[in-house]
Every structure is written in C-alpha cells, then in structure tokens.
Amino acid sequence: MSHSSSLKRNILRQAVAENVSTRKGELPKARRRPKAADEPQRSAWRLWLFAVPVLVLLVALPLMRRAPTAQAGPPPEPGGLTMAAPVDPRMDLRYSAPQPIDSDVFPLEVRRIVIDPGHGGDDTGTVDHDLVEKDLTLDIGQRLANLLREQGYEVLLTREDDRKLSLRERADMANEQHSDLFVSIHVNWIGHRGIRGVETYFLGTTEDPELKELARRENRESGYSLADMKLLLEGIYTGVRRDASRQFAGRVQRSLYSSLRQVNPKLENRGVKTAPFVVLVSTEMPAILAEVSCLSNREEARLLSRPLYRDHIAEALFRGIRGYADDVNQTEEKGS
C-alpha cells in the first residue's frame, strides 16, 4: 500500500471520528479544553493581554490632560471662508473705557496769548455812573498786552477799540491764530453792594443760581444758534484743556488776590470757579475769564476810576499768566 493511500485513510478515519463526536455533543479534539498542565501558561498570556492596555491608558491620560483642548470653530462659510470667533469686549482693548490724558505728556511752550476785553459797542456790560465795563476792560487789556509784549510774548487783542464782537467771533479769532492761552477780562456786578473781590473762571458746569445768571448775562451775545448746541455741550467736557484751564485759573486768581489786596486791604478772595461761559466753551486752548473787580461796590468803583489801580490789575494778571507760562515752559525743559 502506498504512502498516499495510507494518508488518505487516516484523514478519512479522523473526519469520521469527529463527525461521530459532534453527533454525540462532544467537541472535536482540536477545540477541546487544554490539559491542566497547559492552563497556567495560557492564563499568564491572558493577564498580559489585559495589563498592557491598562498601562498604556495610565501613561497617556496625564499627557492628554496637559494638552490644550481644541475647540471646534464655527462652521465654514460658503466658499471656504471661516468666520472669526466673536471677541469678548472685556478682553478687547478697542472696547475698553477711555482713560484721561495727562497734559504733562505734551510739554508745549507758551508763546502766543489772546487778551479778550469783555463787551464793546452797544454791549456795554455793567455801568456805574460814568464808569462802563466795556471801557474798563479795554483799558486793562491794553495795559496787560504791553506788559506781555515787553517780555517777548506774542499778544493779540480781540478788540482794540470800542466795537462789538460776538463771543463766537472772539473764540474764532483765538482759534484761527493758534493761540496758546486765552484770557477774557470782565468787571463784576454783585447784588450785595458791600461785597468786593476777584474771582476767576474756567470751563465747567454749575448749579449756583447766581453763577447761572452771570453766565446767562455774559453769554447773551454769543453768535451761536440752536443748531450749535451739540457742539457747545461737547466742548464743556473736553478733559485735557479743562485741566490746563483749571491750573491756569488758579495761577491768575492767586496773583490777583495777593497783589491787589496790598492796595485794597478789604478785597475778598472769591476763588476759582467753573461756569459754562460760551467764550470758554468755544476756544481750543487753555482759557479763563477773570472778574477783576466789583463795579457794584462803591469803594472798588472809586479805585477802578484811577489809572494806577488799573495798572495794578494789569500787573497782577501779567504775573499770573507769566507764572503759568513758566510752569509749562519748565516742564518742557525737563522733558527735553
């Protein structure tokens, strides 16, 4: 018998035996459980198969926690463009609240000064017998201009004669000349005739009824219409110019009081105040309005009638202006 015939018989015998076992409900030999001797080795393999994935997870989890989580962006726009994620206004500097600017970062020298003698023409201002405010302010303004020019300042008077100018024309003149400072000169009238004193104003609002009435009188010849209201209101809250005007007003007020009380001992220091005078709203440089005397007070009216006292007022204004200009110019020198 050939070897191939014997092999075929063995395969056939094995197939028959497996079929018989299957009919009896037994597993074929190839699929039966291993012997007890082989069990520990197979159990070890099962343990490794379970342990390896666990070890991989223990190593990978900390790394996954440290890695930044990618956030799904918005769906792409038609045409392949992707919309930018919305910006939180709290984190965007474009939406942050504006901060006030410190005027010291702009150390600019004072060279050109506008002197504004209040009133003029048929706008007489206050009157007491033969003393008229428009004449007194022009005389004091001219004296002040001469003192400033002697010290090398460029000076422009809004009026050099008895002519009427609207407040808008006065402010436009100062703005067009690119002036560094603006000083409007006035003589006060207070209901209580026993009061005498000086006071200096810079731009701002007020709740004082007396100051509101004063502002109403001074703003009478403004030259502005109702259509200009928004522009004027915005001008009231211009921060940097307002701060500079406050410092300027303080310098002038201190000089007026300290100088004039030497010849007018009962003079009152009525202080630095804010008021919405149109001529201060409309100017684009540090600007003040100085009430240099009270024409309503008989003693001050008598002093105002004297050229020497008007000289004292002009000199006091000059010292205040020069003191503020020196402060600004020294700041510029330190920053250079």
C-alpha positions in Angstrom: 0.0 0.0 0.0 1.3 3.3 -1.0 2.0 6.1 1.5 -0.5 8.4 -0.1 -3.3 5.8 0.2 -2.5 5.3 3.9 -2.6 9.1 4.5 -5.9 9.4 2.8 -7.4 6.6 5.0 -6.1 8.3 8.2 -7.7 11.7 7.2 -10.9 9.9 6.3 -10.9 8.0 9.6 -10.3 11.2 11.6 -13.1 13.0 9.8 -15.5 10.2 10.6 -14.5 10.2 14.2 -15.1 13.9 14.5 -18.5 13.6 12.9 -19.4 10.9 15.4 -18.2 13.1 18.3 -20.1 16.0 17.1 -23.4 13.9 16.9 -22.8 12.9 20.5 -22.4 16.5 21.6 -18.7 16.4 22.2 -16.2 19.0 20.9 -13.6 17.9 18.3 -10.2 17.2 19.7 -8.8 20.3 18.2 -11.3 22.5 20.1 -11.3 20.7 23.4 -10.0 22.5 26.6 -6.3 22.2 27.1 -4.9 19.9 29.7 -4.3 21.1 33.2 -0.6 21.4 32.6 -1.1 24.0 29.8 -3.6 26.2 31.8 -1.0 28.4 33.8 0.8 29.4 30.7 -2.4 30.4 28.9 -3.6 32.3 32.0 -0.4 34.3 32.0 -1.0 35.4 28.4 -4.5 36.5 29.2 -3.2 38.6 32.1 -0.7 40.3 29.9 -3.3 41.0 27.2 -5.4 42.8 29.9 -2.5 44.6 31.6 -0.8 46.2 28.6 -3.9 48.4 27.6 -4.3 49.5 31.2 -0.7 50.6 31.4 -1.0 52.4 28.1 -4.0 54.3 29.5 -2.3 55.2 32.7 0.6 56.8 30.8 -1.5 58.6 28.2 -4.1 60.2 30.5 -1.8 62.8 32.2 -0.5 63.8 28.7 -4.0 64.2 27.4 -4.9 66.5 30.4 -1.9 68.8 29.7 -2.5 69.2 26.0 -4.8 72.1 25.0 -8.2 71.1 24.1 -9.0 72.1 20.5 -12.3 73.8 20.3 -14.4 73.4 17.3 -14.7 76.6 15.4 -17.8 77.9 13.7 -18.8 76.1 10.5 -17.1 77.4 7.4 -18.9 80.0 5.3 -19.9 79.1 1.7 -16.9 79.5 -0.5 -14.4 78.1 2.1 -14.2 81.1 4.4 -14.2 80.6 8.1 -15.9 83.1 10.4 -13.7 84.5 13.2 -14.7 83.7 16.7 -16.6 86.5 18.5 -14.3 88.8 20.6 -15.1 89.3 24.2 -15.4 93.1 24.7 -13.9 92.8 28.1 -10.7 91.4 26.5 -10.6 93.7 23.5 -8.7 97.0 24.1 -10.8 98.6 21.4 -13.8 98.5 23.7 -12.0 99.5 26.9 -13.1 102.7 28.7 -11.0 105.7 27.6 -8.6 107.0 30.1 -8.0 110.7 30.7 -4.8 112.0 29.2 -2.2 113.7 31.4 -1.5 117.1 29.9 2.1 116.8 31.2 2.9 114.4 28.3 2.5 117.4 25.9 5.0 119.9 27.3 4.4 122.7 24.8 5.8 126.2 25.3 3.5 129.3 25.8 4.3 131.9 23.1 1.1 133.4 21.8 -1.6 134.8 24.1 -5.0 136.3 23.3 -6.4 139.0 25.5 -10.2 139.5 25.3 -11.5 142.8 26.7 -15.1 141.9 27.5 -18.1 143.6 25.8 -17.8 146.5 23.4 -20.0 148.6 21.1 -23.7 148.7 22.2 -22.9 145.8 24.6 -21.7 148.0 27.4 -21.6 145.4 30.2 -22.1 146.8 33.8 -22.4 150.5 34.3 -22.0 152.7 37.4 -22.4 156.4 36.7 -19.6 157.3 34.3 -17.8 154.0 34.7 -18.6 151.5 31.9 -17.4 147.9 31.9 -16.5 147.8 28.2 -14.2 150.8 28.6 -12.5 149.5 31.8 -11.8 146.0 30.3 -10.3 147.6 27.1 -8.0 149.8 29.1 -6.9 146.9 31.4 -6.5 144.7 28.4 -4.2 147.1 26.6 -2.1 147.6 29.7 -1.7 143.9 30.0 -0.8 143.4 26.4 2.0 145.9 26.7 3.4 144.1 29.7 3.4 140.8 27.9 4.9 142.1 24.8 7.8 143.6 26.8 8.6 140.1 27.9 8.6 138.7 24.4 5.2 137.1 24.2 3.1 137.4 21.0 -0.1 139.1 22.0 -3.4 139.5 20.1 -6.3 141.7 21.4 -9.7 140.5 20.3 -10.7 144.2 20.1 -8.5 147.3 20.3 -11.3 149.9 20.1 -15.0 150.3 21.1 -16.5 147.8 18.7 -18.9 144.9 19.2 -17.8 141.3 18.7 -19.9 138.2 19.3 -18.5 135.6 21.6 -18.2 133.3 18.6 -16.0 135.9 16.7 -13.8 136.2 19.7 -13.3 132.5 20.0 -12.8 132.0 16.3 -10.1 134.7 16.3 -8.2 132.9 19.1 -8.6 129.5 17.4 -7.5 130.8 13.9 -4.4 132.3 15.4 -3.5 129.0 17.1 -3.1 130.8 20.4 -1.6 129.1 23.5 -3.7 130.9 26.1 -6.9 132.9 26.2 -7.8 135.5 28.9 -11.1 137.2 28.9 -11.3 140.3 31.2 -14.5 141.4 32.9 -15.7 143.6 35.7 -18.3 142.0 38.1 -21.6 143.2 39.4 -22.9 141.6 42.6 -26.3 142.3 44.0 -24.9 142.8 47.5 -23.1 146.1 47.2 -21.0 145.5 50.2 -19.1 142.7 48.5 -15.8 143.4 46.8 -13.5 140.8 45.4 -11.9 139.0 42.5 -12.8 135.6 41.0 -11.5 133.6 38.1 -13.5 131.1 36.0 -12.6 128.1 33.9 -14.9 126.0 31.8 -17.4 123.7 33.6 -20.9 123.4 34.8 -22.5 125.0 37.8 -25.6 124.6 40.0 -25.2 128.0 41.7 -28.2 130.2 40.7 -26.1 133.4 40.9 -23.4 131.9 38.5 -26.1 130.7 36.2 -27.5 134.2 36.0 -24.0 135.6 35.4 -23.4 133.1 32.7 -26.7 134.0 31.1 -25.7 137.7 31.0 -22.2 137.0 29.7 -23.5 134.5 27.0 -26.1 137.0 25.7 -24.2 138.0 22.6 -22.9 134.5 21.7 -23.4 134.5 18.0 -24.4 130.8 18.1 -27.7 129.3 17.1 -29.7 126.4 18.5 -28.1 124.1 15.8 -24.7 124.6 17.5 -26.0 123.3 20.9 -24.5 119.8 20.5 -21.0 121.2 19.6 -21.1 123.6 22.6 -22.2 120.8 25.0 -19.4 118.5 23.8 -16.9 121.3 24.4 -17.8 121.6 28.1 -16.4 118.1 28.7 -13.1 118.3 26.9 -10.8 116.9 29.6 -7.2 117.9 28.9 -8.0 121.5 28.0 -10.2 121.8 31.1 -7.5 120.6 33.4 -5.0 123.0 32.0 -7.5 125.8 32.3 -8.1 125.0 35.9 -4.3 125.3 36.7 -4.2 128.5 34.7 -7.2 130.0 36.6 -5.6 129.0 39.9 -2.4 130.9 39.0 -4.2 134.0 37.9 -6.5 134.1 40.9 -3.7 133.8 43.4 -1.9 136.6 41.7 -4.9 138.9 41.5 -5.7 138.4 45.2 -2.2 138.6 46.6 -1.3 141.7 44.5 -4.5 143.7 44.7 -5.1 143.3 48.5 -1.9 145.3 49.1 -3.7 148.4 47.8 -7.2 147.2 48.5 -7.0 145.6 52.0 -10.7 144.7 52.2 -10.6 142.7 49.0 -12.2 139.3 49.1 -10.8 136.1 47.5 -13.9 134.8 45.8 -11.9 131.9 44.4 -11.6 129.8 41.3 -15.0 128.6 39.9 -16.4 126.8 37.0 -19.1 128.2 34.7 -20.4 127.4 31.2 -19.3 130.7 29.6 -19.7 130.3 25.8 -16.4 132.1 25.1 -14.6 129.4 27.2 -16.5 126.6 25.6 -15.6 127.7 22.1 -11.9 128.2 22.5 -9.5 125.4 21.8 -6.7 126.3 24.2 -6.5 126.8 28.0 -8.9 129.6 28.6 -10.1 131.7 31.6 -12.5 134.5 32.4 -11.3 136.9 35.1 -13.7 139.1 37.1 -11.0 141.6 38.2 -13.2 143.9 40.4 -16.7 144.6 41.5 -18.2 147.7 40.0 -21.2 147.3 42.2 -19.0 148.1 45.2 -18.6 151.8 45.7 -15.0 151.6 47.0 -13.9 149.4 44.2 -15.7 151.6 41.7 -13.7 154.5 43.1 -10.4 152.5 42.7 -11.3 151.5 39.2 -11.6 155.1 38.2 -7.9 155.5 38.9 -5.4 154.6 36.1 -2.9 153.5 38.8 -5.3 150.8 40.1 -6.0 149.6 36.6 -2.2 149.3 36.3 -2.2 147.1 39.4 -4.9 144.9 37.9 -2.9 144.5 34.6 0.3 143.7 36.5 -1.5 141.1 38.7 -2.9 139.4 35.6 0.6 139.6 34.0 2.2 137.8 36.9 -0.4 135.1 36.9 -0.1 134.5 33.2 3.7 134.5 33.3 3.7 132.2 36.4 1.6 129.6 34.5 3.7 130.0 31.3 6.8 129.5 33.3 5.3 126.3 34.8 4.6 125.0 31.3 7.9 126.0 29.9 9.9 124.5 32.8 8.0 121.2 32.2 9.1 121.4 28.6 12.7 122.0 29.5 12.7 119.0 31.9 11.3 116.8 29.2 13.7 117.8 26.5 
